[in-house]
Amino acid sequence: MASAAHGAPSEPLTPTAYIAEHLQNLNNIGGAQTSIIDFSVINLDTLFWTLLMGLIAVGFLLVAARRATSGVPGRFQALVEMLVEMVDTQSKSIVHGDRSYIAPLALFVFCWIILLNTLDLVPVDWVVGVNHFLENFGLHVPHHKIVPTTDLNATLGMSFAVLLLVFFYSFKAKGVGGFAHELLSAPFGAKWYLAPFNLVLNIIEYVAKGVSLGMRLFGNMYAGELIFLLIALLGSIWTFSLDLSVLGLVGHVIAGSAWAIFHILVILLQAFIFMMLTLVYIGQAHSHH
């Protein structure tokens, strides 16, 4: 969520520069990424917030497990029990096999992505303000993007991790020979002359699963962040400076609050979709063609 538009101390930002400023990651090279695929670039802000939210999600679930009682549950325990029951019900209906690790994995993924997406409600200008505050102590942070799910590297990393789990459970459920036979015989049949076509289609299917899973989460969260920035600009559309005019109140405060309330639904929905697709893909790994 964005607060009022701000300007740099030396010269005012243009609307385009304002948006670009808030959408840049803090990385280890000190500049923009020069190629589409560059494994030498590490987005430090994405890495930090992803790990932190993951630890918070684990801590949340551990506290819930330790505080669970057999008596009348409190509000916290009731909330966690609802989440566990919902995820367990979905996993039972989708995955037909051993769910000892799959259901807890889906629960963690759901809680983790909710926390990652919720960072989108933090006003982006607060982040810039903290950066300026740190400069008073000699710490220079030129850029910082707080929402990891608006970074394609993070969402694709999570989606391809799910793809690796799909391969793992495919090998576990079918064996190496069974999985190889499925790659060469589905969907057109086990005829030897159809094997190359089956293999190509299966490779395309697996790549499409990984890419679409990550792109879906990234696209929705990135668009939401961009809308927050555009709403922030409405309050200073004429002069691009902080003002308390009626236009600023209506264009920024009211519109920003309305979008933030609606965005809560997007946050929960995207986490649920990612969790469900994770279960669907792993469930498909247990099925035999």
N, C-alpha and C positions, 0 to 999 in steps of 0.2 A: 504494500500500500504506500502511495506516495503522499508526502505532505506538500507544502507550498514549494514552488520552484525557487531555486536559489541561483546565485551568480558567483563566479569565482572572485576572489579578492581583488585581482588585478583588472580583469575585464569581464563584462557580462557574457554569459553563454547564449548562443542562439538556441532555439527550440531543438534543432537537429543535434547540436553538440550536447545539449542537456540530456537527451535520450541516450545518445551514444556513451556519454560519461557513466550513466547508471547501468549500462548493459555490458561493461567491460569487466573481465575477470582479472584478479590479481594472480599473475603467473610468475614462474621462475626466470623468465627471459626478460622481463621488464618492458615488454612491448606486445604488439598484436601478433597473433599467430599468422605465419606467412603461407602456410599450405593447409589443405583440407585435412590431411592425415600427418601428424607430426607427434610422435611418441616422446620427443624430448621436452615438450611443453607440458608443464604440470600446473593446473589451476589450483593455487594454494587455498583460495577461499572456498572453492567447491569441496576440496579434500577435507578441510577443517570442519565445515558445517555438516558434511555427510557423516564423518566419523562421530562428531559430537551428538548428532541426532540419533545415530545408531546406538551409541552408549546410553542415551537417555531412554530409548525404546526398550533396551535390554533391562535397564534399571527399573523401569516402570513395570515390566512383566515380572521381574524378580520380587519386587516389593509386593505385587498383587499375590504372587504365589505364597510368599511367607506370611502374609496377613490373612490368608483365606481361613475361614472357620466353618464348622459344620452347622452352626446355629443360624439365626436370622442374619442375612448379609447386610452390611452397611451400603451406603451409596457407592463407594469406591469399588467394593467387591461385586456389587450388583452390576455395575458398568462393565467390569472386566469379564464377569460371567456371561453377560450378553454378547460381548465380542467373541469370547471363546466358543460359545454355543453357535453363533452365526458362522464362524469360520469352520468349525467342525462339521456342521450340517452341510455346508457347501462342499467340503472335501470328501465327505461320505458319498455324496451324489455324483461326484465327478471322477474321483480316483478310486479305482477298483483294485486295491492291493494294499500293501503295507503302508499305513499312514502315520507311523510312529514319529517320523521326522517331517513329513510333508505338511501336516496340519499346523505344528508349531512354526514351521518356516513361513507358511502363508500368514499366520497371525503376526509374526514379526515383520514381514514385508508390509502388511497393512498398516500397522502402527508406525513403522519407520517412514513410509511415504507420506502419511498424514502429517507427521512432524516436519518433514522436509517441505511439504507444500504449505504448511501453516506459516513458515517463515516469510511467505509472500505477503502476509498481512503486516509485517514490520515496515513502517514508513521508510522508503529508500533514502530520503533526505536525512533521516536520523543516522543512517550509515555514513553518509558523507560528513555529517556533523561530528561523528565520532572520529573519523579520519582526521579532520581538522584539529580536533581536541588532542589527538595523539601527537600531532606535529609540535605542540607546545612542549612535549617531553622528548623531542628529538627523534620520534618514530615517524617515518614517512611512509604512508600507505597510499599510493597514487590511485588505486582502484580497489573496489571491493563489491562483489555481487553476492548477496547473502543467500539467495535461493538456489540450491544445487540443482533442482529439477528444471531450471531455466537454462542449464548448461547441457548441451547435447552429449558431451563427454560422459557426464554422470548417468543420464538416462540410458544411453546405449551401453554403458558399462554394466548397469543393472540388468538390462534385457539380455545381453549376451551371457551374463552369469546364469540367468534362468535357462538359456539355451544349453549351457554346459550341464546343468542339472538334468535337462531333458535327455541328453546323451547318456549321462550316468545311469538314469533309471531305465533307459532303453536297453543298455547293456546288462543291467541287473535283472530285468524282467525277461528278456529274450535271449540273452547271451550274445557273444560276438557273432557267431554264425547266424543266429536268428535275425539280428539287426541287419547284418550284411545282406541276408536273403530278402528282407523287407525292402531295403534300398533298391535292390535290383528287380524285384518282382511287382511292386506296387507303384502306380495304380493300374497299369495296363495288363498285368498278368505275368506269369513266370516263363514266357517264351524267351529263348536266349537272344533272339534278334530285337526284342523289346527292352532288354536290360539297359542299353545306353540311354534310351529315352526316359526310362524310369529313374535312373540315377540322376540325370540332369534335373528332372522335375522335383525330385526329393531334395536335392541341394538347393534349388531355388526356393522351395517351400521353407526349409529351415532358415535360410538367410532372410526371407521375407518375414518370418515370425520374429526373429531378433530385431530387425530394423523397425518393423511396424510397432512392436511393443514399446521400444524406446522413443520413437518419433511421436507416438500418440501422447505420451505423458509430457514430453518436451514441448510439443506444439501447443497444447492447452495451457500449460503453465507460463510459457513464454508470452503467449498472447494476452493472458491475464495481467502479467507484469507490465506489458506494453500499454495496456489500457489504463492501468494506474498512472503511468507516466503521462499519458495524454490528458487524463483528467487533471493532473497537477498543473498542466500548462493552461487549462481553461481559466484558472483564477487570475492569470496575468497575461491574457491573450493579446492585450494591446501594447503593453510596455515591457513584458517579460521581466517583471520585478514583483516583489512581494507587495500585495495591497490588501486592504480590508473592504473593498467595494462590494456592492451587491452581486456583481458578476463573479467576484472571487468566492463569495459565500455560496452562491447557487452552483457555480461551475465546478468548484473544487470540494468544498466541505460536504454538501448534500449529495452530489453525484459520486464523490469518493466513498462516502459512507454507504450509499445504496449499492455500489459495486462491490464493496468489501463484504457486505452481508450476503449478496448473491454468490460471491466468490467462495464463501465457506462451503456451499453446495458443490462447487467445482473441485475444491480441495478433497472433500470426502469421496466424491464420485470417481475422481481419477485414481485415488488410492484403492478403491474397491475394484475398479476395472483392472488395474495392474495385478491385484491379488487374484482375481477370478481367472484372468488369462494365464497366470502362472500355474494355477491349478489345472486349467484345461490342457495346457501344453504337457504338463507332467502326467496328467491322466491319459493323454494320447500316447505317451511313451509306454504306458502299461498295457495298452490295447494291442491286439494282434490283427493284422489285415488278413 
